[in-house]
């Protein structure tokens, strides 16, 4: 069976995802640009069934917190903590404390296994024989 036909081509991004990536590009940061490029690559590249499951788990479904959503949460915590982001050290002490606390909260909630359950279920729903 030939898979490289027009019927099997990976379609372009839908307008909602494309618009979201364009909006994020307005941040104009090399790190964000790399993430956007990675998302485009993942969304527009042909993958096997098994690799599709692996990618979904790596993005958000890893119940053991081994996923990108958890990594992004930990990055938020790092960026909001004056101990790891020196630019925040010029803020008033109470603002620093609040920023650190909210960053820790974001990391906690983005690592919550319940948040990852639907992506994990998505992996499980992609079955083949």
PEBEL-V220652 format. One record per helix or strand of 2 or more residues. SS is the DSSP state (h for helix, s for strand). FROM is the first residue (numbers start at 0). LEN is the number of residues. If there is no record, write none. Layout:
# PEBEL-V220652
{{SS,FROM,LEN} {SS,FROM,LEN}}
This chain:
# PEBEL-V220652
{{h,5,3} {h,14,11} {h,29,15} {h,48,13} {h,67,12} {h,85,5} {h,92,18} {h,112,13}}
